[in-house]
Amino acid sequence: MATSKPKNPELAQAATSLTDAARHVRQAVQGKIDEVRDAANAELAKAKALALKKTGVAQDKVESVLKKAEGRLHKVIAKAQKSLDKAVRQAEKTTARPAPAAAAPAAKAPAKSPAKSPAAKAPAAKVAKPAARKAAPVKKAAATAAAPRKAAARKKAV
């Protein structure tokens, strides 16, 4: 909408002054808005940095707790493996194992022949024992497991 020029020069001067004043007020308010925006951005940046720092600290704490848990887990697994190995070794020691294949037929062969006398059986058993003793040192676990069986076999033979 077109404005008409006022006929009074004082009114024209007042209108120009009001226009200039409105521009100055606008610039001043715009400057204040920029200052508030900059201050708000600075405070937000500080808050964000603090939050990131706390997040980093929290993340570090979580990572340290996870490392401790992993360490404990590895220790427990190693301990469980050692216990399992120990249990298996004990089970192997306590279980009865069959006599070695080479010694078993030699010991049984004299007992099967009915023609031989009991005096003839004794030297054959003595011959079988040294052969078993030679085979035993190769496997110490087998020798310790076979010891109770040998004692039981001696009692049966006598």
Long-range contacts (C-beta under 8 A, 24 or more apart in sequence): 89-141, 92-141, 92-145, 93-141, 93-144, 93-145, 94-145, 95-145, 96-145, 96-149, 97-142, 97-145, 97-146, 99-132, 99-146, 99-149, 100-132, 100-135, 100-142, 102-131, 102-135, 103-128, 103-131, 103-132, 103-135, 106-131, 107-132, 125-157
